[in-house]
Amino acid sequence: MEVFAKGGSAGITREIPVEAPVALEFNGIAYAVMMATPTDLADFVTGFAITEGLIKRANEIGIDIAETDKGWIVRAQLSAEAAEPVMERARRRVSESSCGLCGIENLEQIARPLPHIAVPLAVEAQAIFAALGALRNRQALGRRTAAVHAAAFCDLSGAILAVREDVGRHNALDKLIGALAVSGIAAGEGFFLLTARCSYELVEKTVVAGGRALATISAPTTLAIDRAKAAGLALYVLTREDSLLRVM
């Protein structure tokens, strides 16, 4: 690559992030194909299954991962009861985009009730500042590429307990949720911090996973605010190392 700046240019070496199709199968049934960074795929499918409402715990899923010449296939095995929504999806054959909405059936589902958070998690501003200040040093792929999102889970002091990265912000969050489930870390005991705008699907995934507080570096959408308000999720946006805005 060549970098241009006022007064001249210079060559640099920059790693390019991998974006590849990742096919998710549950009990042998094709469920979705996501464009994602093919790292931490076991965490990804675990978190995806949790936020899709298929499972609640990491021990409810068995995972096999295979690389092919066209991308990656992640095969997950669920109990017969957990797999029923997958069977229903196969019967309907509803097509979805990675952003999660396509077709009348899914448009009707956008207003589906989310779990209610009885006690939103109040997070001190200093904890969010501390977490944000430490996050860059935990973004190994982000530093090398400057082209991926990070999702972090932090305790109430701002210490980062886990980080996952992906080209897709929702994928990064699913990976993180899966990692927390595997580690046995309760999502409601700390806050989520994302290097992304606050979109509705990030709010929904956080709430479904049991989270009570979400902080993002960019602004929220109207639907994100509406969904956070309906669920009772504490929402902090436009976070910087010395300022933030609490929406909820």
Beta strands, then each sheet from edge to edge (+ up, - down):
strand 1: 2-5
strand 2: 8-11
strand 3: 20-26
strand 4: 29-36
strand 5: 62-67
strand 6: 72-77
strand 7: 149-154
strand 8: 160-166
strand 9: 191-194
strand 10: 213-216
strand 11: 234-237
strand 12: 245-246
sheet 1: 1+ 2-
sheet 2: 4+ 3- 6- 5+
sheet 3: 8+ 7- 9+ 10+ 11+ 12-
end
